[in-house]
């Protein structure tokens, strides 16, 4: 019997990378999963690759979760088609990197809108169901970049904001049986970090090797590493943990 048998999870930005890794782990442990992504085709393709266990279901939802109506609709559809909701993972994110003197308002607003406003809107929509049933798990994705990252004033600010949101929602929703936590990954091998390599005019493997050599455990992280932490924090085994941010970075940079 999997830890998530009978549970229903909605994961944003789940078509690839960390989001898909978390969706795969929860599905493998018995959850029914709503794969939410801005890219409709990618969401459908990802949903088709999830390991569905007996009695569980998977659906794909195309949504821009930076808008209130879209967030409400995504949660409502998951509840209607899967029969409820127990876990929300706010993972959707984008980057629009630039140094502060070059950063545009649109680059700032886009990153803040997806990472921080999106997490707020999805959490607001989901908590209504969680509070009513006196049970729910919200997991937000922050980043070690929250502590500062050159060329990422927008991203770093949004990710630190996610930690503040996590702490506050933990305080507000704890009395109603809802746990709210966050994960702050370090360097994880995804399409997003591969893009960073190209931006630095480095090969993907070369960039990954450089990052691995700077890490105490001498390797880079993978979506599965974050998914393992997510599977714990969203489970009943973590029922006495709320408002916390768990750093998953192999020890960081020393």
C-alpha angles and dihedrals in degrees: 000000000000123000089242101045107138092012125120122212133189116200124186121212087020100144094090147356121015093352093056090045091056092044090052093049095049092045091050088054092054107272127141106231137207109204107207121189140148089235106073096194093047091048092052092047092048093048089054091057098052118111103246116200126209111291095012129110137204128206133177124222126190110212143148096223092192088082123074098225092048092050092050091047093050092053092044092052093049091051093047098045101035098035102247143340132258106158132042120188114191101202106135113122147152136192129226101174123192140135113265096254090055100037114113128214089246092055090050095045095046094054094042091046096055102036104035108017090040092054090049094049095046092046091049091052095045098044092066089066093039095051092047092053093037091233137087147127124218119188120186125195114228125162141224083247085077086084091059135298125189112247093014106088089139096046095043092049093048093049093049088048089055089058091052091048090050094052093047096047089048088058095044100043102034093089088058097055095263122133118202121190140152139216122215107200123198120209109342124179104245139130088267094057091042086058089054089056091054090048088058090047091245130130114253095243092044091052092047091051092051091051092047092053090054093053124089092228089048097231139082124248128254132205089258090063092057091041091057091055091044092052089056098044093048093048131087088251086076095049092123094052121084139147092024134130116213115204113218105185111118091254097312127242117332 
